[in-house]
Amino acid sequence: MNNFYFTTTLPYVNAKPHIGHALEFVQADVICRRRKSQGDEVLFNVGTDEHGLKMFQKAEELGLPIQEFVNKNAQTFIDFFEAFAINYTNFYRTSAPTHTAVAQGMRNRCSEAGDIYKKSYSGLYCVGCESFKTSKDLISIDTPNWTGWEKIEIAKNMPHMEILSDTEWLTMTQWFWSKRIQVCPDHLTEPVVFEQENYFFRLSKYKEQLTNYYTSTEALLPSNKLNELLNFLEQMEDISISRTKESLPRWVPVPDDDTQVMYVWFDALSNYIWAAGFPDDMDKVEKFWPGVQIFGPDNLRFQCAIRQGMLASAWFPLTKTFLMHGMILGPDGNKMSKTLGNVISPMDQLEKYGAEAVRFYLIAGIPTFGDAAYKEDDLINLRNSHLANAFGNLLSRVITLANKKELSIQSGLVSDKATKKIYATKKHVTHLYNTYELYDAVWNIHDLALRANKYLDEHKPRDKEADPLDVLQTLTDLWAVLRTLIELYTPVIPKHCATAKTMLETQEKWILFQKID
Ligand SMILES: [Zn+2]
């Protein structure tokens, strides 16, 4: 038996769970369920990040006390986990009273390593990202809400205005009434200037150690993201890890300095090790740490660089495996945004198709490590072809036939040929699950279901003149295949598989997957 620690990232609770969260949590849940079924002891950590400026701003906007606001929104995540059958073992909230000791404990260890110092700092800060930006991080856009007086001055001195063509005139006017500003590429808002004396973490000290770690291991999946990470590591500088207390009174205080509070990342990133037992149960840490971390594309540098620097400084082993899932795009292939009106809500999808249809689509329809558009037609097609037509139909055919021939399908011996095929599929799919290739895993399971249906077609056990022993053999082999399909599909669609198992045991027929038109 292995000990398996797995953690998702902690989403901010300034909004309801979106489809990207659904992808991350469902992938995580599938991995952890599979590990449990293999006999591993699993620690599956989820949680919510309830600090940060965004939460304050949103609460203020709604006129709610901050704790009431975060409680309410944390609850939407708890309901979401319940609805999608996310079978976690820990739910971490950064507003929990225990969190202070955790964050401070982590900081003290970094401080003992000589990695924390004080320095005055001024920088551009994006509230949306909760991080400082350099001009390299920003993009230029035109904003039309500007009177353009400076440009009038320029234009006054420009000759030949009267000979411009229509398009030139249009471009000219657009330019005239717009102002180029530098904004955060993710939030399209201008960063604010932040000036403070803060504590800094000596992240640059770990540049080499981290670079060696990623280049000498296969810790980061998918491996095609390695270059992006190495580039970041190469430019990595020390980071500010505190703010003045008056600006953010609710945050975790810096030990021995009551004028400062811990900066959101340094504080929230300590949750992962807490979930493994730190600081109260170091035996548990020993047992479970390090583990596997899943996160989305915008979290690469925080999870793989900043957090690992903290771990290295605090003398903890680095995270063993990093899984970076892709981004789910709108049905039109563009990034989802309210302005484009292409946002898919996981709860709406759940109401429309049921939780397990959505779970199945997120695994079988979205590549495990890549960006993809969310298409409801694909969801319907995949559910119909994989689950209703292949898996469900096989189950139904086998039970019907067994009942018609008055046979108990669990009584025979599985043939060598079937045993070999089942064993090979099981071994391969287990390998895929254990290397986090979830998409490939379910497509291989589907392949077994297709072959089994074909096998049944070829053996024609329905024929009147079919040899009863032959029929029994076919049914017994397919019974073994069905048991395997159920076992392998269980991490993805647990409820349907539980029903399928009962059907197979009692030889009673229900419609397992109603086809969606
Ligand atoms: Zn931003």
Residues whose N, C-alpha, C, O or C-beta is under 5 A from the ligand:
A	BS01	ZN	C126 G128 C129 C184 D186 H187
